[in-house]
Amino acid sequence: MKPSRAEPGAIAGEPRPVPQQTPAQIISAFEAFLQEHPKSAVVEDGKVLFDMSRAHYSIAEAHGRCTLHLWDEERNIVRTVSGATMRAPGLRLTTHRFGQSKAGSLDLLKDRERRAPLGREGIRTRYLRLLERVSMRSNAPGWGEWTPEGFRTAMDLEKSFGPAYTRGSLVQGQQAWAVIGVNAEESTAIVEGILTLGVLWLDHCRQQAGGRRLYRGLRVVVPAGMGTLTASRLMWVNPQAAQWELWELDARTEELHRRDAADHGNLTTRLVQAADESSMRERFRDATQRVMALVPEEGRSLVELRARGATELAFLLHGLEFARIRAGYSGQSFNRVEETSVGAGASETVLTPANAGILQEMIAALFERRRAAHAQADGIGANRSRPLRNKLRATDLLYRMQPERWLESMLRRELDVIDERLDPAHVYTQVPAFAASDRGMLDLLGVSRDGRLAVIELKAEEDLQLAMQGLDYWVRVRWHHMQASDAGGSLGEFQRHGYFRGVRLSAEPPRLYLVCPALRVHPATETVLRYFSPRVEWELVALDERWREKLRVVWRKRSAPMPGAREPFGG
């Protein structure tokens, strides 16, 4: 017997394919398509993720739902699939990310339909020629008298350079500027990532020049109207290390306009009122007991209860949500009602007396499979040697899922491992929230025992943008912290929204902590950090790779102390 699905309307945001397809039908459609088109490409959100001639996959039914796992040497994704539809270009899969109710899609494009990469190559070549042409004849101050040299888009994986960015130099005698540009057809993420690659390009140019040519600094060229985030970041790079200029290029008129780094518009963040978790636990006490009764007794101490706004309470195991209580009102009256569900996203099922037994089995399986690697009495090959047990567990989907959330849950309990000055009683996730953003990273906001805010950016996998995205969060936290309600600055915007109750926050700017397993720290991260302004006090913290077993710092690097007095509050 399979667990019953929620009734239509009971859980919002759960679209169903029409007509309803069984997992067996979806698997059959997927494998039949791949058999006919073994060199198909997998595309999500307009981006080619996998070439199926080189990628690996597994697709199977679990608990009445179809789970697809795709991986190669560069990436690894897992999606629940609820439908498969043939279209002219190929096969479209209706998909759900774990923990998200909104449906998405994966497109498998037939061999002859894989024209997007070739189209992008042509667009990038035309942009390279455009940037060279504009550089030579531009009337913009500081461009026309310089000669473009060595403009290219060639990929250089060793230096982290990809074909999306045009790179080159502007030369005048023994002086030069490093130049990097991106066209308007690239994704927002690529456009916003340009400064990281620009810093690396400038550093590379200086190393290659070997002192024979003096590189003044970096000129960043972005499409017209798309420079806001880069301008915000440029405010916090080191003006003593290089000169930094941001230019916007209108491809239609072929005109360049200088963008002032101070002109970065409104911050795209918001603060929400902090939920009172203790009162919510009391409010949902009876429902909480019903959920906890489904959890294996030996695993109850591992359960985290986390408020999701003012009306929802989530249950998590090592950061992975497995149940939720919602409060609301019935449609016919103002009577308060509660709904308890198990699972998340496409696998979410409303808890009823009829399905409690089956859902209890599902939760037991989750707790058996998502366990720290040092556990001896585990359910995955318990009679095997420990190395083999760990290897088996490492390939388990529930064990691998949402590693950042797992790392976050451990840091919440042992924040002093990162810095003994940090106060574990006050730590919050994604505050402030990035409006309309899915950055793929996790942000924590804490405070040291002396009242100084701490921005903690963590990542379980290698990410080239770790430093810049940590800086983004630091900038926004600093900005909100500066919005004091009185002249003395004793009560800032965070405390007005219910955060850091009983703590007197320091007027000093936040510290920035970048946390990642040691072998997952991208080699370019330290280069990018060297170009940060000394006003940004940062610390790069590398963890032992066996962090699921025990948090242990294996090395750390800090920014150089800023000479003189610290930055004043509001400076």
C-alpha positions in Angstrom: 0.0 0.0 0.0 1.4 3.4 -0.9 0.8 6.6 1.1 -2.2 8.6 0.0 -1.6 12.0 -1.6 -3.0 15.2 -0.1 -6.4 16.1 -1.4 -6.5 18.8 -4.1 -6.3 22.2 -2.4 -5.0 20.9 0.9 -1.4 21.6 0.0 -0.9 24.4 -2.4 1.6 24.4 -5.3 1.5 20.7 -6.1 0.8 20.5 -9.9 -0.1 17.1 -11.3 0.6 15.9 -14.9 -2.4 15.4 -17.0 -3.1 12.6 -17.6 -1.6 11.2 -14.4 1.4 9.1 -15.2 2.8 6.2 -13.1 6.5 6.1 -12.2 6.8 3.0 -14.4 5.5 5.0 -17.4 7.9 7.9 -16.7 10.9 5.5 -16.4 9.9 3.7 -19.6 9.5 7.0 -21.5 12.9 8.3 -20.2 14.8 5.1 -21.1 13.2 4.7 -24.5 14.1 8.3 -25.4 17.8 7.7 -24.3 18.0 4.5 -26.2 16.9 6.4 -29.4 18.9 9.5 -28.6 22.0 8.5 -26.6 23.8 11.8 -27.2 21.0 14.0 -26.0 21.6 17.1 -23.9 19.9 17.8 -20.5 18.8 21.4 -20.2 17.3 23.2 -17.2 16.4 26.9 -17.0 18.0 27.4 -20.4 21.4 26.0 -19.3 22.9 22.8 -20.7 23.7 20.6 -17.6 24.7 17.3 -19.0 25.8 15.6 -22.2 24.2 12.1 -21.9 27.0 10.6 -24.0 29.3 11.2 -21.1 27.0 11.6 -18.0 25.6 8.8 -15.8 22.1 8.4 -14.5 19.8 6.3 -12.3 16.0 6.5 -12.4 13.8 4.4 -10.1 10.5 4.3 -8.2 10.6 4.9 -4.5 7.5 5.1 -2.3 5.3 5.6 -5.3 7.3 8.3 -6.9 9.9 8.5 -9.6 13.4 9.8 -8.6 16.0 10.8 -11.2 19.7 11.1 -10.4 22.1 12.6 -13.0 25.8 13.1 -12.5 29.1 13.6 -14.2 32.6 15.0 -13.3 31.2 18.6 -12.9 27.8 18.3 -11.2 25.3 16.1 -9.5 21.5 16.7 -9.3 18.5 14.8 -8.0 15.0 15.5 -9.1 11.6 13.9 -8.4 9.8 13.4 -11.7 6.0 13.6 -12.0 5.5 13.6 -15.7 7.2 13.0 -19.1 5.9 14.6 -22.3 7.2 14.2 -25.8 7.7 17.5 -27.7 9.2 18.3 -31.1 12.7 19.1 -29.7 12.8 16.2 -27.3 11.4 14.8 -24.0 10.3 17.3 -21.3 10.2 16.0 -17.7 8.1 17.8 -15.1 10.3 17.9 -12.0 10.4 18.9 -8.4 13.5 19.8 -6.3 13.5 18.4 -2.8 11.9 20.7 -0.4 10.3 22.9 -3.1 6.6 22.6 -4.1 6.9 24.6 -7.3 7.3 22.4 -10.3 10.1 22.9 -12.8 11.3 21.0 -15.9 14.2 19.2 -17.5 14.4 19.0 -21.3 16.2 16.2 -23.0 17.1 17.6 -26.4 17.5 15.3 -29.4 20.9 15.1 -31.1 19.9 17.4 -33.9 18.3 19.9 -31.6 21.4 20.6 -29.6 22.0 24.0 -31.2 22.0 26.1 -28.1 25.7 25.8 -27.3 26.6 26.5 -31.0 24.2 29.5 -30.9 25.9 30.8 -27.8 29.3 30.4 -29.4 28.3 32.6 -32.3 26.8 35.2 -29.9 30.0 35.3 -27.9 32.2 35.7 -31.0 30.1 38.6 -32.2 30.3 40.2 -28.8 34.1 39.8 -28.8 34.3 41.7 -32.1 31.9 44.3 -30.8 34.0 45.0 -27.7 37.2 45.2 -29.7 35.5 47.6 -32.2 34.0 49.8 -29.4 37.3 49.9 -27.5 39.2 51.3 -30.6 36.7 54.0 -31.6 34.9 54.9 -28.4 34.5 58.5 -27.5 34.2 57.5 -23.8 37.0 59.1 -21.7 40.0 56.8 -21.4 39.2 54.3 -24.2 40.0 55.7 -27.7 43.7 56.3 -26.9 44.3 52.7 -25.8 44.9 49.8 -28.2 42.9 46.5 -27.7 45.2 43.5 -27.5 44.7 39.8 -27.1 40.9 39.7 -26.8 39.7 36.1 -26.4 36.9 33.9 -25.1 38.9 30.6 -25.0 38.3 28.3 -22.1 41.1 27.9 -19.6 39.9 25.6 -16.9 43.3 25.7 -15.0 42.8 29.4 -14.5 39.0 29.1 -14.1 38.2 31.1 -17.2 35.2 30.0 -19.3 34.0 31.1 -22.7 31.2 33.3 -21.4 33.5 36.2 -20.7 35.5 38.2 -23.2 39.0 38.9 -21.8 41.8 41.2 -23.1 44.0 44.2 -22.5 44.0 47.9 -23.4 47.6 48.9 -24.0 49.5 52.2 -24.2 53.2 51.8 -24.2 54.3 50.1 -21.0 50.9 50.8 -19.3 47.8 48.6 -19.6 44.3 47.9 -18.3 42.9 44.4 -17.9 39.4 44.2 -19.5 36.6 41.7 -19.1 33.1 41.9 -20.6 29.9 39.8 -20.9 27.0 40.0 -23.4 23.4 40.5 -22.5 22.4 37.0 -23.8 24.2 35.3 -20.9 22.2 34.2 -17.8 21.9 36.6 -14.9 24.2 34.4 -12.8 26.9 34.7 -15.4 26.6 38.5 -15.7 26.6 38.9 -11.9 29.7 36.6 -11.6 31.9 38.8 -13.8 33.8 40.6 -11.0 35.2 37.3 -9.6 36.5 36.4 -13.1 37.7 40.0 -13.6 39.8 39.8 -10.4 41.3 36.6 -11.6 42.0 38.0 -15.1 43.7 41.1 -13.7 45.9 38.9 -11.4 46.7 36.6 -14.3 47.7 39.6 -16.6 50.0 41.0 -13.9 51.7 37.7 -13.4 52.2 37.1 -17.1 53.5 40.7 -17.6 56.3 39.9 -15.0 56.8 43.7 -14.4 57.5 44.4 -18.1 54.1 46.1 -18.3 52.2 47.9 -15.6 48.6 47.0 -15.3 46.8 49.9 -13.7 43.7 48.0 -12.9 40.5 46.4 -14.2 37.7 47.6 -16.5 34.5 45.6 -16.2 32.0 45.8 -19.1 28.4 44.7 -18.5 25.3 45.1 -20.6 23.4 48.3 -20.2 21.2 48.3 -17.0 22.8 45.2 -15.6 25.6 46.6 -13.4 23.9 47.1 -10.1 25.3 44.1 -8.2 28.8 44.6 -9.7 28.7 48.2 -8.6 27.8 47.2 -5.1 30.7 44.8 -5.0 33.2 47.3 -6.4 32.6 49.5 -3.4 34.4 46.9 -1.3 37.5 45.9 -3.4 40.8 47.4 -2.5 41.6 50.7 -4.3 45.2 50.4 -3.2 45.6 47.1 -5.0 44.2 48.4 -8.4 42.0 50.9 -10.1 38.5 49.6 -10.7 36.1 50.8 -13.3 32.6 49.6 -14.3 31.2 50.4 -17.7 27.9 49.5 -19.3 27.8 48.8 -23.0 24.7 49.4 -25.1 25.1 46.8 -27.9 22.5 48.5 -30.1 24.1 52.0 -30.1 27.7 50.6 -29.4 28.1 53.3 -26.7 30.0 52.9 -23.4 28.8 54.7 -20.2 30.8 54.7 -17.0 28.9 53.5 -13.9 29.7 55.0 -10.6 30.3 52.2 -8.0 28.4 54.3 -5.4 25.3 54.2 -7.7 24.1 50.7 -6.9 20.4 51.4 -6.3 18.2 49.9 -3.6 19.4 46.8 -1.7 17.4 43.8 -3.0 16.9 42.4 0.5 14.2 42.4 3.1 13.9 41.7 6.8 11.1 39.6 8.1 10.0 39.5 11.7 11.8 36.9 13.7 9.5 34.0 14.8 9.1 33.3 18.5 10.0 29.6 18.3 9.4 28.9 22.0 5.8 30.1 21.8 5.2 28.2 18.5 6.4 25.0 20.1 3.9 25.5 22.9 1.2 26.4 20.4 1.8 23.3 18.4 2.5 21.0 21.4 -0.1 18.4 20.6 0.7 18.2 16.9 4.4 18.0 17.7 3.8 15.0 20.0 2.0 13.3 17.1 4.9 13.8 14.8 7.5 12.8 17.3 5.6 9.6 18.0 6.4 8.6 14.4 10.2 9.1 14.9 12.3 6.2 16.1 13.0 6.6 19.8 16.8 6.6 19.4 16.6 9.4 16.8 14.4 11.8 18.6 17.3 13.8 20.1 18.5 14.5 16.5 15.2 16.2 15.5 15.4 20.0 15.0 12.3 22.2 15.2 12.5 25.3 13.1 9.9 28.0 12.7 8.9 28.8 9.1 7.3 32.2 9.5 4.6 32.8 12.1 2.3 29.9 11.2 4.5 26.9 10.3 6.8 24.6 12.3 9.2 22.3 10.4 10.9 19.1 11.6 14.4 18.4 10.3 17.0 15.6 10.5 20.5 16.9 9.8 18.9 19.9 8.0 16.6 17.8 5.8 12.9 18.7 6.4 10.7 15.6 6.8 7.5 17.0 8.4 5.7 20.3 8.9 2.8 21.7 10.9 0.7 24.5 9.4 -1.9 26.7 11.1 -4.6 28.5 9.3 -8.4 29.0 9.1 -11.0 26.9 7.5 -12.6 28.2 4.3 -16.1 28.3 5.7 -15.4 30.1 9.0 -12.8 31.7 11.2 -12.1 28.5 13.1 -8.4 27.8 13.5 -7.2 24.6 11.9 -3.9 22.7 11.9 -2.5 20.4 9.2 0.4 18.1 9.7 2.2 16.7 6.7 5.2 14.3 6.2 7.6 14.7 3.4 8.3 17.9 1.4 7.6 19.1 -2.1 6.4 16.4 -4.5 6.5 13.8 -1.7 4.5 15.8 0.8 1.6 13.8 2.3 -1.0 14.9 4.8 -0.8 12.8 8.0 -4.1 10.9 8.8 -4.9 8.0 11.1 -5.2 5.8 8.1 -1.6 6.4 6.7 0.2 7.0 10.0 1.8 3.5 10.0 3.1 3.9 6.4 4.5 7.4 7.1 6.1 6.1 10.3 8.0 3.5 8.1 9.1 6.2 5.7 10.4 8.3 8.6 12.2 5.3 10.1 13.9 4.6 6.7 15.0 8.3 6.5 16.6 8.1 10.0 18.2 4.8 9.2 19.8 6.1 6.0 20.7 9.7 6.9 23.1 9.0 9.7 26.6 10.2 10.5 29.3 8.0 9.1 30.8 7.1 12.5 27.6 5.3 13.6 28.4 1.7 14.3 24.9 0.2 14.3 23.8 1.4 10.9 21.3 -0.1 8.6 23.4 0.1 5.4 25.5 -3.0 5.4 25.6 -3.3 9.2 27.5 -6.6 8.9 30.1 -5.0 6.5 33.5 -3.5 7.3 33.4 0.2 8.3 35.1 1.5 5.1 32.5 -0.5 3.0 29.6 0.7 5.1 30.7 4.3 4.6 31.2 3.8 0.9 27.7 2.4 0.6 26.2 5.2 2.6 28.1 7.8 0.5 26.1 6.7 -2.6 22.7 6.8 -0.8 20.5 9.7 -2.1 19.1 10.5 1.4 22.5 10.6 2.9 23.9 12.9 0.2 20.9 15.2 -0.1 21.2 18.9 0.9 24.8 18.8 2.4 24.7 22.5 3.1 21.7 22.1 5.3 23.4 19.2 7.2 26.5 21.4 7.7 24.3 24.3 8.9 22.6 22.1 11.5 26.0 21.0 12.9 27.3 24.6 13.0 24.2 25.7 14.9 25.1 23.3 17.6 28.8 23.9 17.6 29.3 27.4 16.4 32.3 28.0 18.7 34.3 25.5 16.5 34.4 28.3 13.9 35.3 30.9 16.4 35.2 30.6 20.2 33.9 34.2 20.4 30.6 33.3 18.6 27.5 32.9 20.7 25.5 29.7 19.8 22.4 31.1 21.5 21.9 33.6 18.7 22.2 32.3 15.1 19.7 32.8 12.2 19.5 31.5 8.7 19.2 33.8 5.6 18.5 37.1 7.4 18.2 39.3 5.5 16.6 37.3 2.7 17.7 37.9 -0.8 14.7 39.0 -2.8 13.8 36.7 -5.7 17.2 34.9 -5.4 18.2 31.3 -5.5 21.9 31.6 -4.9 22.6 28.0 -4.1 24.4 28.9 -0.9 23.5 29.1 2.7 23.9 32.2 4.9 24.0 32.3 8.7 23.9 35.4 10.8 25.3 35.3 14.3 27.0 37.5 16.9 30.1 37.3 19.0 30.1 37.5 22.7 31.2 41.2 22.5 28.1 42.0 20.4 29.8 42.2 17.0 27.7 40.7 14.1 29.1 37.7 12.3 28.2 36.8 8.7 28.8 33.1 8.0 28.7 31.9 4.4 29.0 28.1 4.1 29.3 25.7 1.2 29.7 22.0 1.2 30.9 21.8 -2.4 33.5 23.8 -4.4 32.2 27.2 -5.6 34.2 29.8 -7.5 31.8 32.6 -6.3 32.1 31.8 -2.6 34.1 35.0 -1.7 31.9 37.4 -3.7 28.7 35.9 -2.6 29.8 36.1 1.0 30.7 39.7 0.4 27.1 40.3 -1.0 25.6 39.1 2.2 28.1 41.0 4.4 27.2 44.3 2.5 23.5 43.8 3.1 23.9 42.8 6.7 26.1 45.9 7.3 23.5 48.1 5.6 20.6 46.8 7.7 22.7 47.1 10.8 23.4 50.8 10.1 19.6 51.6 10.1 19.5 52.6 13.8 16.4 54.0 15.4 18.2 56.4 17.7 21.2 58.6 17.6 23.2 56.3 19.8 22.7 53.4 17.4 21.8 51.1 20.3 18.8 49.6 18.6 19.2 48.7 15.0 16.9 47.2 12.4 17.7 43.6 13.3 16.5 44.1 16.9 13.4 46.0 15.8 12.5 42.9 13.9 13.0 40.6 16.9 16.6 39.3 16.4 19.3 39.2 19.0 17.0 39.8 21.9 18.8 41.0 25.0 22.1 41.5 23.1 23.7 45.0 22.9 25.1 44.9 19.4 28.4 46.5 18.7 28.6 49.5 16.4 31.5 47.8 14.5 30.9 46.4 11.0 30.3 42.6 10.8 33.0 40.0 10.5 32.8 37.7 7.5 33.4 33.9 7.8 33.7 31.7 4.8 33.3 28.1 5.8 33.9 25.1 3.5 35.4 21.6 3.7 39.2 21.8 3.0 39.2 19.9 -0.3 36.2 21.9 -1.5 37.8 25.3 -1.2 38.1 26.6 -4.8 41.8 27.3 -5.6 40.9 30.8 -6.8 39.2 31.8 -3.5 42.3 33.1 -1.8 43.3 35.2 -4.9 39.9 36.9 -4.9 40.1 37.6 -1.1 43.5 39.3 -1.5 41.7 42.0 -3.5 39.1 42.7 -0.9 39.1 46.1 0.8 40.8 46.0 4.2 37.5 47.4 5.6 36.1 43.8 5.1 37.4 41.7 8.0 37.2 38.1 6.7 38.2 34.6 7.8 38.4 31.6 5.5 37.7 28.4 7.6 38.5 25.0 6.1 36.9 22.0 7.8 38.0 18.3 7.9 36.3 16.4 5.1 34.6 14.1 7.7 32.6 17.0 9.0 29.4 14.9 9.2 31.1 12.9 11.9 32.7 15.8 13.8 33.4 19.4 13.1 37.1 20.1 13.1 39.0 23.1 11.6 42.1 21.9 9.7 43.3 25.4 8.7 42.2 29.0 8.6 43.3 32.2 7.0 42.5 35.7 8.0 42.6 39.2 6.4 45.4 41.5 7.4 44.5 43.8 10.2 43.3 47.2 9.0 45.8 49.9 10.0 44.5 52.6 12.3 41.1 52.8 13.9 38.3 50.6 12.9 35.6 51.9 10.5 33.1 54.0 12.5 29.4 52.9 12.6 27.6 54.2 9.6 30.9 55.0 7.8 
